[in-house]
Amino acid sequence: MADLEDVKDTRNFHVGVPERREPFFLKGSGALDWGMQHRLAHIFDPASGRTVMLAIDHGYFQGPTAGLERVDVDIVPLLPWANALMLTRGILRANIPPSFGRGVVLRASGGPSILKELSNEQLAVDVEDAVRLDVSAMAVQVFVGGEFETQSIHNLTRLVDAGIRAGIPTLGVTAVGKNMTRDARYFRLACRICAELGAHFVKTYYVPEGFETVTASCPVPIVMAGGKKLPELEALAMAHRAVSEGAAGVDMGRNIFQSEAPAAMIRAVGAVVHQLMKPEQAHDLYQTLRHEKRDVRVAV
């Protein structure tokens, strides 16, 4: 029972002071529940409004990718500089320290390997397990124009519904097949479909012509996919162009963990995304950091 002795009179009501309520910083997310916004704030930095996601989910369809042979050795040291990780529940449970306090984006779709038709995916995670893992978002691949387009879109809508009930946002990932056109017109179509059907943010590829029309026509944040491995300066330049043209950050994998100096690269990418550092300056930072003799195995 509360101690009722010496109870002070209430007096500080701040009469005449309007109630403070800051609008949520993320595009298209102002009407979401508090829990949804809280989870998104673990993925996107509230100060910059952008994110550096580290994608390490490649193994769900292509096995032990170069640079991901040992996640505990090669990826865990990079965690201090990632705003969020995109990965599978198997790797999360096996290799990621529970002390990691930033965003976790859980790969929730899967099925075929690189040996089969990739668009023939199903949902591969129950939302109850996502809740148990306390993830910040769930990711589903959407194959607009692919052989199993309708199935993949149905995967998205089912995941959105389940996520809303649990308070977990959904990331729609626009996939491109070998024979699909990779241009702004296609990505405007794919990203808008994902957003219209409920995705809370979308991951898509950068295109050099018209990318600003992709971000402008999508009512939720777009995160740029890193794609294939590029020389470090080219990858930094692509990230800079993407955020300058409206992207809310990047989700890079191979351009970080396949770099000659992954820890230096993720820090340089962070400088571009959060500080809008010019690519040449960021590359100089990368070169400086890669030659520092220091142990990057810090606590997360």
C-alpha positions as YAML, in Angstrom:
chain: A
units: angstrom
residues:
- id: 1
  name: MET
  ca: [0.00, 0.00, 0.00]
- id: 2
  name: ALA
  ca: [1.26, 3.48, -0.84]
- id: 3
  name: ASP
  ca: [2.51, 5.65, 2.02]
- id: 4
  name: LEU
  ca: [-0.11, 8.40, 2.36]
- id: 5
  name: GLU
  ca: [1.76, 10.49, 4.92]
- id: 6
  name: ASP
  ca: [3.16, 13.85, 3.89]
- id: 7
  name: VAL
  ca: [1.45, 13.80, 0.50]
- id: 8
  name: LYS
  ca: [2.22, 17.06, -1.28]
- id: 9
  name: ASP
  ca: [-0.47, 19.12, -2.96]
- id: 10
  name: THR
  ca: [-0.52, 18.99, -6.72]
- id: 11
  name: ARG
  ca: [0.11, 22.40, -8.22]
- id: 12
  name: ASN
  ca: [2.31, 22.29, -11.32]
- id: 13
  name: PHE
  ca: [-0.34, 21.80, -14.03]
- id: 14
  name: HIS
  ca: [1.30, 24.19, -16.55]
- id: 15
  name: VAL
  ca: [-2.06, 25.76, -17.32]
- id: 16
  name: GLY
  ca: [-1.92, 27.58, -20.62]
- id: 17
  name: VAL
  ca: [0.99, 25.51, -21.95]
- id: 18
  name: PRO
  ca: [-0.12, 23.46, -24.97]
- id: 19
  name: GLU
  ca: [0.55, 19.73, -24.70]
- id: 20
  name: ARG
  ca: [3.70, 18.80, -26.51]
- id: 21
  name: ARG
  ca: [3.49, 16.09, -29.13]
- id: 22
  name: GLU
  ca: [6.25, 15.77, -31.65]
- id: 23
  name: PRO
  ca: [5.22, 14.33, -35.01]
- id: 24
  name: PHE
  ca: [6.87, 11.02, -35.83]
- id: 25
  name: PHE
  ca: [9.87, 11.66, -38.03]
- id: 26
  name: LEU
  ca: [9.37, 8.93, -40.61]
- id: 27
  name: LYS
  ca: [7.51, 9.42, -43.87]
- id: 28
  name: GLY
  ca: [4.06, 7.85, -43.99]
- id: 29
  name: SER
  ca: [4.27, 6.57, -40.41]
- id: 30
  name: GLY
  ca: [2.50, 9.28, -38.43]
- id: 31
  name: ALA
  ca: [-0.73, 7.32, -37.93]
- id: 32
  name: LEU
  ca: [0.90, 4.09, -36.79]
- id: 33
  name: ASP
  ca: [0.51, 2.73, -33.26]
- id: 34
  name: TRP
  ca: [3.14, 3.67, -30.69]
- id: 35
  name: GLY
  ca: [4.63, 0.17, -30.77]
- id: 36
  name: MET
  ca: [5.03, 0.28, -34.56]
- id: 37
  name: GLN
  ca: [6.71, 3.67, -34.38]
- id: 38
  name: HIS
  ca: [8.94, 2.50, -31.54]
- id: 39
  name: ARG
  ca: [10.12, -0.46, -33.60]
- id: 40
  name: LEU
  ca: [10.75, 1.71, -36.66]
- id: 41
  name: ALA
  ca: [12.79, 4.08, -34.48]
- id: 42
  name: HIS
  ca: [15.10, 1.15, -33.77]
- id: 43
  name: ILE
  ca: [15.74, 0.82, -37.52]
- id: 44
  name: PHE
  ca: [15.87, 4.48, -38.58]
- id: 45
  name: ASP
  ca: [18.02, 6.98, -36.70]
- id: 46
  name: PRO
  ca: [15.66, 9.66, -35.34]
- id: 47
  name: ALA
  ca: [18.38, 12.31, -35.70]
- id: 48
  name: SER
  ca: [18.99, 11.82, -39.43]
- id: 49
  name: GLY
  ca: [15.78, 10.01, -40.32]
- id: 50
  name: ARG
  ca: [17.85, 7.42, -42.20]
- id: 51
  name: THR
  ca: [19.31, 3.97, -41.68]
- id: 52
  name: VAL
  ca: [22.32, 1.83, -42.49]
- id: 53
  name: MET
  ca: [20.94, -1.69, -42.57]
- id: 54
  name: LEU
  ca: [23.41, -4.53, -42.86]
- id: 55
  name: ALA
  ca: [21.93, -7.28, -45.03]
- id: 56
  name: ILE
  ca: [23.22, -10.75, -44.18]
- id: 57
  name: ASP
  ca: [20.18, -12.83, -45.20]
- id: 58
  name: HIS
  ca: [21.67, -14.11, -48.46]
- id: 59
  name: GLY
  ca: [22.07, -17.64, -47.16]
- id: 60
  name: TYR
  ca: [18.31, -18.25, -47.09]
- id: 61
  name: PHE
  ca: [18.41, -19.05, -50.82]
- id: 62
  name: GLN
  ca: [22.08, -19.27, -51.82]
- id: 63
  name: GLY
  ca: [23.79, -20.91, -48.86]
- id: 64
  name: PRO
  ca: [27.12, -19.75, -47.36]
- id: 65
  name: THR
  ca: [27.82, -16.63, -49.40]
- id: 66
  name: ALA
  ca: [31.39, -15.31, -49.60]
- id: 67
  name: GLY
  ca: [31.91, -13.12, -46.55]
- id: 68
  name: LEU
  ca: [29.14, -14.87, -44.61]
- id: 69
  name: GLU
  ca: [30.87, -18.20, -44.07]
- id: 70
  name: ARG
  ca: [31.26, -17.38, -40.37]
- id: 71
  name: VAL
  ca: [28.81, -14.75, -39.19]
- id: 72
  name: ASP
  ca: [30.18, -14.90, -35.65]
- id: 73
  name: VAL
  ca: [33.67, -14.04, -36.88]
- id: 74
  name: ASP
  ca: [33.02, -11.71, -39.81]
- id: 75
  name: ILE
  ca: [29.72, -9.93, -39.04]
- id: 76
  name: VAL
  ca: [29.42, -9.59, -35.27]
- id: 77
  name: PRO
  ca: [32.37, -7.13, -35.11]
- id: 78
  name: LEU
  ca: [30.45, -4.83, -37.51]
- id: 79
  name: LEU
  ca: [27.34, -4.54, -35.33]
- id: 80
  name: PRO
  ca: [28.30, -1.32, -33.53]
- id: 81
  name: TRP
  ca: [28.04, 0.60, -36.82]
- id: 82
  name: ALA
  ca: [24.80, -0.88, -38.15]
- id: 83
  name: ASN
  ca: [21.46, 0.75, -37.38]
- id: 84
  name: ALA
  ca: [19.77, -2.55, -38.16]
- id: 85
  name: LEU
  ca: [20.47, -6.09, -39.27]
- id: 86
  name: MET
  ca: [18.48, -7.89, -41.96]
- id: 87
  name: LEU
  ca: [18.79, -11.63, -41.41]
- id: 88
  name: THR
  ca: [17.06, -14.97, -40.89]
- id: 89
  name: ARG
  ca: [15.87, -16.32, -37.56]
- id: 90
  name: GLY
  ca: [18.38, -19.15, -37.75]
- id: 91
  name: ILE
  ca: [21.36, -16.79, -37.88]
- id: 92
  name: LEU
  ca: [19.78, -14.46, -35.32]
- id: 93
  name: ARG
  ca: [19.45, -17.23, -32.76]
- id: 94
  name: ALA
  ca: [22.77, -18.89, -33.54]
- id: 95
  name: ASN
  ca: [25.15, -15.97, -33.93]
- id: 96
  name: ILE
  ca: [23.85, -12.55, -32.87]
- id: 97
  name: PRO
  ca: [24.48, -11.53, -29.24]
- id: 98
  name: PRO
  ca: [21.25, -10.72, -27.37]
- id: 99
  name: SER
  ca: [23.00, -7.56, -26.19]
- id: 100
  name: PHE
  ca: [22.59, -6.14, -29.72]
- id: 101
  name: GLY
  ca: [20.21, -3.28, -29.01]
- id: 102
  name: ARG
  ca: [19.42, -1.94, -32.46]
- id: 103
  name: GLY
  ca: [16.98, -2.92, -35.17]
- id: 104
  name: VAL
  ca: [16.41, -6.48, -36.33]
- id: 105
  name: VAL
  ca: [14.63, -6.97, -39.65]
- id: 106
  name: LEU
  ca: [13.64, -10.60, -39.94]
- id: 107
  name: ARG
  ca: [13.53, -12.35, -43.30]
- id: 108
  name: ALA
  ca: [10.04, -13.87, -43.28]
- id: 109
  name: SER
  ca: [9.70, -15.36, -46.77]
- id: 110
  name: GLY
  ca: [11.53, -18.18, -48.48]
- id: 111
  name: GLY
  ca: [11.28, -21.54, -50.15]
- id: 112
  name: PRO
  ca: [13.21, -22.04, -53.39]
- id: 113
  name: SER
  ca: [16.98, -22.02, -53.64]
- id: 114
  name: ILE
  ca: [19.04, -20.57, -56.47]
- id: 115
  name: LEU
  ca: [18.50, -23.93, -58.19]
- id: 116
  name: LYS
  ca: [14.76, -23.25, -58.65]
- id: 117
  name: GLU
  ca: [12.34, -20.45, -59.61]
- id: 118
  name: LEU
  ca: [12.98, -17.82, -56.94]
- id: 119
  name: SER
  ca: [9.57, -16.15, -57.19]
- id: 120
  name: ASN
  ca: [7.86, -19.29, -55.88]
- id: 121
  name: GLU
  ca: [8.22, -18.14, -52.27]
- id: 122
  name: GLN
  ca: [5.94, -18.71, -49.30]
- id: 123
  name: LEU
  ca: [5.85, -17.14, -45.86]
- id: 124
  name: ALA
  ca: [8.50, -18.95, -43.84]
- id: 125
  name: VAL
  ca: [8.06, -17.44, -40.36]
- id: 126
  name: ASP
  ca: [5.09, -17.37, -38.01]
- id: 127
  name: VAL
  ca: [4.43, -13.94, -36.53]
- id: 128
  name: GLU
  ca: [4.41, -15.49, -33.04]
- id: 129
  name: ASP
  ca: [8.07, -16.41, -33.49]
- id: 130
  name: ALA
  ca: [8.82, -12.87, -34.66]
- id: 131
  name: VAL
  ca: [7.24, -11.64, -31.41]
- id: 132
  name: ARG
  ca: [9.34, -14.09, -29.39]
- id: 133
  name: LEU
  ca: [12.45, -12.78, -31.12]
- id: 134
  name: ASP
  ca: [11.42, -9.17, -30.40]
- id: 135
  name: VAL
  ca: [12.21, -8.11, -33.97]
- id: 136
  name: SER
  ca: [11.73, -4.56, -35.25]
- id: 137
  name: ALA
  ca: [10.25, -5.55, -38.63]
- id: 138
  name: MET
  ca: [9.58, -8.50, -40.90]
- id: 139
  name: ALA
  ca: [10.70, -8.61, -44.55]
- id: 140
  name: VAL
  ca: [8.97, -10.28, -47.48]
- id: 141
  name: GLN
  ca: [10.12, -10.54, -51.09]
- id: 142
  name: VAL
  ca: [7.66, -9.27, -53.72]
- id: 143
  name: PHE
  ca: [8.14, -10.38, -57.33]
- id: 144
  name: VAL
  ca: [6.14, -7.85, -59.36]
- id: 145
  name: GLY
  ca: [6.12, -9.20, -62.91]
- id: 146
  name: GLY
  ca: [7.50, -12.56, -61.86]
- id: 147
  name: GLU
  ca: [6.01, -15.97, -62.54]
- id: 148
  name: PHE
  ca: [4.52, -16.14, -59.03]
- id: 149
  name: GLU
  ca: [3.69, -12.43, -58.71]
- id: 150
  name: THR
  ca: [0.22, -12.91, -57.18]
- id: 151
  name: GLN
  ca: [1.50, -15.45, -54.67]
- id: 152
  name: SER
  ca: [4.30, -13.16, -53.52]
- id: 153
  name: ILE
  ca: [1.91, -10.20, -53.18]
- id: 154
  name: HIS
  ca: [-0.43, -12.42, -51.16]
- id: 155
  name: ASN
  ca: [2.55, -13.24, -48.93]
- id: 156
  name: LEU
  ca: [2.98, -9.50, -48.38]
- id: 157
  name: THR
  ca: [-0.65, -8.82, -47.49]
- id: 158
  name: ARG
  ca: [-0.83, -11.79, -45.12]
- id: 159
  name: LEU
  ca: [2.36, -10.67, -43.37]
- id: 160
  name: VAL
  ca: [1.11, -7.07, -43.12]
- id: 161
  name: ASP
  ca: [-2.12, -8.28, -41.50]
- id: 162
  name: ALA
  ca: [-0.30, -10.52, -39.04]
- id: 163
  name: GLY
  ca: [2.24, -7.80, -38.29]
- id: 164
  name: ILE
  ca: [-0.41, -5.19, -37.58]
- id: 165
  name: ARG
  ca: [-2.06, -7.50, -35.07]
- id: 166
  name: ALA
  ca: [1.30, -7.97, -33.33]
- id: 167
  name: GLY
  ca: [2.55, -4.40, -33.72]
- id: 168
  name: ILE
  ca: [5.42, -5.33, -36.06]
- id: 169
  name: PRO
  ca: [6.07, -3.33, -39.27]
- id: 170
  name: THR
  ca: [6.53, -5.04, -42.63]
- id: 171
  name: LEU
  ca: [9.28, -4.36, -45.17]
- id: 172
  name: GLY
  ca: [8.39, -5.06, -48.79]
- id: 173
  name: VAL
  ca: [11.44, -6.05, -50.85]
- id: 174
  name: THR
  ca: [11.11, -5.54, -54.59]
- id: 175
  name: ALA
  ca: [12.75, -8.45, -56.37]
- id: 176
  name: VAL
  ca: [13.94, -8.42, -59.95]
- id: 177
  name: GLY
  ca: [14.27, -11.50, -62.11]
- id: 178
  name: LYS
  ca: [16.95, -12.04, -64.72]
- id: 179
  name: ASN
  ca: [14.65, -10.95, -67.55]
- id: 180
  name: MET
  ca: [13.01, -7.94, -65.85]
- id: 181
  name: THR
  ca: [13.72, -4.36, -66.81]
- id: 182
  name: ARG
  ca: [15.52, -2.47, -64.08]
- id: 183
  name: ASP
  ca: [14.40, 1.11, -64.65]
- id: 184
  name: ALA
  ca: [12.54, 3.83, -62.78]
- id: 185
  name: ARG
  ca: [9.23, 2.94, -64.41]
- id: 186
  name: TYR
  ca: [9.39, -0.62, -63.11]
- id: 187
  name: PHE
  ca: [10.49, 0.37, -59.62]
- id: 188
  name: ARG
  ca: [7.79, 3.05, -59.38]
- id: 189
  name: LEU
  ca: [5.28, 0.31, -60.12]
- id: 190
  name: ALA
  ca: [6.76, -2.26, -57.72]
- id: 191
  name: CYS
  ca: [7.34, 0.13, -54.82]
- id: 192
  name: ARG
  ca: [3.93, 1.74, -55.08]
- id: 193
  name: ILE
  ca: [2.22, -1.67, -55.14]
- id: 194
  name: CYS
  ca: [4.07, -2.68, -51.95]
- id: 195
  name: ALA
  ca: [3.10, 0.56, -50.21]
- id: 196
  name: GLU
  ca: [-0.51, 0.50, -51.41]
- id: 197
  name: LEU
  ca: [-0.94, -3.01, -50.04]
- id: 198
  name: GLY
  ca: [0.39, -2.09, -46.62]
- id: 199
  name: ALA
  ca: [4.20, -2.31, -46.49]
- id: 200
  name: HIS
  ca: [5.49, 0.18, -43.92]
- id: 201
  name: PHE
  ca: [8.77, 0.66, -45.80]
- id: 202
  name: VAL
  ca: [10.18, -0.67, -49.05]
- id: 203
  name: LYS
  ca: [13.59, -1.90, -50.15]
- id: 204
  name: THR
  ca: [14.46, -1.40, -53.81]
- id: 205
  name: TYR
  ca: [17.36, -0.94, -56.17]
- id: 206
  name: TYR
  ca: [18.95, 2.32, -57.26]
- id: 207
  name: VAL
  ca: [18.69, 3.41, -60.88]
- id: 208
  name: PRO
  ca: [20.78, 6.31, -62.21]
- id: 209
  name: GLU
  ca: [17.91, 7.87, -64.17]
- id: 210
  name: GLY
  ca: [14.69, 8.80, -62.40]
- id: 211
  name: PHE
  ca: [15.33, 7.37, -58.94]
- id: 212
  name: GLU
  ca: [13.91, 10.55, -57.39]
- id: 213
  name: THR
  ca: [10.59, 9.73, -59.06]
- id: 214
  name: VAL
  ca: [10.62, 6.32, -57.36]
- id: 215
  name: THR
  ca: [11.08, 7.83, -53.90]
- id: 216
  name: ALA
  ca: [8.67, 10.71, -54.55]
- id: 217
  name: SER
  ca: [5.84, 8.44, -55.72]
- id: 218
  name: CYS
  ca: [6.16, 6.00, -52.81]
- id: 219
  name: PRO
  ca: [4.24, 7.18, -49.70]
- id: 220
  name: VAL
  ca: [6.47, 5.24, -47.28]
- id: 221
  name: PRO
  ca: [10.27, 5.27, -46.79]
- id: 222
  name: ILE
  ca: [12.44, 3.61, -49.42]
- id: 223
  name: VAL
  ca: [15.69, 1.93, -48.45]
- id: 224
  name: MET
  ca: [18.20, 1.36, -51.24]
- id: 225
  name: ALA
  ca: [19.39, -2.20, -51.83]
- id: 226
  name: GLY
  ca: [23.15, -2.49, -52.15]
- id: 227
  name: GLY
  ca: [23.12, -5.08, -54.94]
- id: 228
  name: LYS
  ca: [26.25, -6.60, -56.41]
- id: 229
  name: LYS
  ca: [29.74, -5.86, -55.12]
- id: 230
  name: LEU
  ca: [31.17, -2.61, -56.49]
- id: 231
  name: PRO
  ca: [34.49, -0.87, -55.92]
- id: 232
  name: GLU
  ca: [34.25, 1.03, -52.64]
- id: 233
  name: LEU
  ca: [34.15, 4.52, -54.17]
- id: 234
  name: GLU
  ca: [31.38, 3.49, -56.57]
- id: 235
  name: ALA
  ca: [29.32, 1.97, -53.74]
- id: 236
  name: LEU
  ca: [29.71, 5.13, -51.66]
- id: 237
  name: ALA
  ca: [28.75, 7.30, -54.64]
- id: 238
  name: MET
  ca: [25.64, 5.19, -55.25]
- id: 239
  name: ALA
  ca: [24.62, 5.50, -51.58]
- id: 240
  name: HIS
  ca: [25.14, 9.27, -51.71]
- id: 241
  name: ARG
  ca: [23.03, 9.64, -54.84]
- id: 242
  name: ALA
  ca: [20.28, 7.49, -53.36]
- id: 243
  name: VAL
  ca: [19.91, 9.45, -50.11]
- id: 244
  name: SER
  ca: [20.28, 12.74, -51.98]
- id: 245
  name: GLU
  ca: [17.39, 11.65, -54.21]
- id: 246
  name: GLY
  ca: [15.05, 10.73, -51.38]
- id: 247
  name: ALA
  ca: [16.05, 7.32, -50.03]
- id: 248
  name: ALA
  ca: [15.75, 6.89, -46.26]
- id: 249
  name: GLY
  ca: [18.99, 4.95, -46.12]
- id: 250
  name: VAL
  ca: [20.60, 1.83, -47.51]
- id: 251
  name: ASP
  ca: [20.49, -1.90, -46.91]
- id: 252
  name: MET
  ca: [23.95, -3.05, -47.96]
- id: 253
  name: GLY
  ca: [25.39, -6.52, -47.76]
- id: 254
  name: ARG
  ca: [28.06, -7.53, -50.24]
- id: 255
  name: ASN
  ca: [29.37, -3.98, -50.60]
- id: 256
  name: ILE
  ca: [30.21, -4.11, -46.90]
- id: 257
  name: PHE
  ca: [31.03, -7.68, -45.88]
- id: 258
  name: GLN
  ca: [32.89, -8.43, -49.14]
- id: 259
  name: SER
  ca: [34.96, -5.25, -48.87]
- id: 260
  name: GLU
  ca: [38.65, -5.61, -48.12]
- id: 261
  name: ALA
  ca: [37.98, -3.72, -44.87]
- id: 262
  name: PRO
  ca: [34.35, -4.27, -43.84]
- id: 263
  name: ALA
  ca: [34.52, -2.30, -40.59]
- id: 264
  name: ALA
  ca: [36.00, 0.70, -42.38]
- id: 265
  name: MET
  ca: [33.43, 0.41, -45.17]
- id: 266
  name: ILE
  ca: [30.36, 0.32, -42.94]
- id: 267
  name: ARG
  ca: [31.61, 3.40, -41.09]
- id: 268
  name: ALA
  ca: [32.18, 5.22, -44.39]
- id: 269
  name: VAL
  ca: [28.69, 4.25, -45.56]
- id: 270
  name: GLY
  ca: [27.31, 5.57, -42.27]
- id: 271
  name: ALA
  ca: [29.04, 8.92, -42.84]
- id: 272
  name: VAL
  ca: [27.43, 9.18, -46.27]
- id: 273
  name: VAL
  ca: [23.95, 8.18, -45.10]
- id: 274
  name: HIS
  ca: [23.72, 10.11, -41.83]
- id: 275
  name: GLN
  ca: [26.03, 13.06, -42.48]
- id: 276
  name: LEU
  ca: [25.63, 13.30, -46.26]
- id: 277
  name: MET
  ca: [29.42, 13.17, -46.56]
- id: 278
  name: LYS
  ca: [30.60, 13.44, -50.16]
- id: 279
  name: PRO
  ca: [31.69, 10.12, -51.69]
- id: 280
  name: GLU
  ca: [35.31, 11.21, -52.15]
- id: 281
  name: GLN
  ca: [35.55, 12.29, -48.52]
- id: 282
  name: ALA
  ca: [33.92, 9.07, -47.38]
- id: 283
  name: HIS
  ca: [36.38, 7.08, -49.47]
- id: 284
  name: ASP
  ca: [39.25, 8.96, -47.85]
- id: 285
  name: LEU
  ca: [37.72, 8.06, -44.48]
- id: 286
  name: TYR
  ca: [37.52, 4.43, -45.57]
- id: 287
  name: GLN
  ca: [41.19, 4.44, -46.59]
- id: 288
  name: THR
  ca: [42.21, 5.99, -43.28]
- id: 289
  name: LEU
  ca: [40.17, 3.58, -41.18]
- id: 290
  name: ARG
  ca: [41.26, 0.48, -43.06]
- id: 291
  name: HIS
  ca: [44.87, 1.17, -42.17]
- id: 292
  name: GLU
  ca: [44.21, 1.75, -38.48]
- id: 293
  name: LYS
  ca: [45.63, -1.03, -36.38]
- id: 294
  name: ARG
  ca: [42.95, -1.56, -33.83]
- id: 295
  name: ASP
  ca: [40.78, -4.37, -32.57]
- id: 296
  name: VAL
  ca: [37.25, -3.83, -33.86]
- id: 297
  name: ARG
  ca: [35.77, -6.48, -31.60]
- id: 298
  name: VAL
  ca: [33.91, -4.09, -29.34]
- id: 299
  name: ALA
  ca: [30.89, -4.74, -27.17]
- id: 300
  name: VAL
  ca: [27.45, -4.37, -28.72]
...
